[in-house]
Structure formats: structure tokens, C-alpha cells
Amino acid sequence: MLCLRRANEKPACTFLSGSSSSCTLLSDGACVEVDSDTEAVVHGGFKLGCISCKMRGEVEASATVDWWFMAKGEEDFTHIYSYADMVGTVTDERFVDRLDWNGSKKTVDLQDGSIYILNVTFNDTGTYRCYFDRMLNFEHYEYRTNTTKFITINVVAKVEIGFKVGVGCKVMVLYIIIYIQLTVKLTVFGSHPNKVLPTF
């Protein structure tokens, strides 16, 4: 789902086949839902994206965000991080000094609940669960909603560039073939431009 919303407007949503919903916030208050990255590089940093857009931007709200982690091969999720009242807390010793809040700043009306993993290790491979607990404050009542999102990441030793190299080589070969054909045509058939260039 691709969701666009500006302040004081309902979101305009377009559903894309095969897409899941996560999102990113734009500087003018719009909310756009996109997929989170799923491949991290060992020893580097990695952003776990998790955003829950409000259905009505003009409604005041407050929210908390909690993260759980289930390592590859495990069967249960473990609570690793919570963010409430603009304070983040790491709750799992495996992530002490390695998790930073990367979501909404200076507000309790959270829409971006992303976190950032520092010094990624192979043990960080697995499934992460992001949970938004939101209280919407209407004029005469309050309404609680929640959203859960799952992100499965794979940690690799280095960035896979094989595809990019392969495409680059093919383009280079194509340029070489064109150059050779043009060179042959100009040198051999230069005086007879209407002759057909033989294929190689």
C-alpha cells in the first residue's frame, strides 16, 4: 500500500499488488508508506523502518513503540526495545549500546517508529516485530488503536554487487560492439555509404 497524507487531510491510498505497508514521513507532514530494507551488512549500520500513519492527520494523538526480535532458528520473540514519552530503552542485553531511536523526534505523536542497529552482527539475522500503541484524542472521547509490522532481515558479509557488475559488463560489451561496427563501416565502406554493413 502506498499512502500519501498531508496535515488536515485524509490519506490518499493506492494499493500496489504484492506490496506490504510501511512508510516514511516527509518534511511537510505527509506520510508515505514504503517497504523497509531487508538486507544488512555485517559490522555496518542498519535502519529497521516501521511507520504507522494516522488515518486523520489533524487528530491529536500519542503513541508508544515496542520492538521484539526472533533470531533465525528460534521460535519465540524477545522484547528488545521500547520508546515512550520521548525516551528509548533497550531491554535486551544483545542490543545494549547498539540500538538508537531513528523515528519521530520531539513529539509523543509518533508516526515513525524506526530504530537503527549499530555494528550489525550475523546474530542479528531474523524477524523483527514492531508494535505501535496509539491513543487518538477526539473532542469528547479517546480511541485506542494498534499496529503490528514484521520485518525479516538477512545479514551478509558484504554488499552483493554481482548484478550491478553483470549489467555494467553487458553495457560495456554493447558499446564495444557498436564502436567496432562503426569503425569498420567508416574505414572499409566510407567511400560507399549505401553499402550494407555485414553482421558479425
Helices and strands as residue ranges (DSSP letters): E 2-4, E 12-14, E 24-25, E 31-32, E 39-41, E 46-48, E 60-71, E 78-84, E 87-90, G 93-95, E 99-101, E 115-117, G 122-124, E 126-137, E 142-156, H 162-188
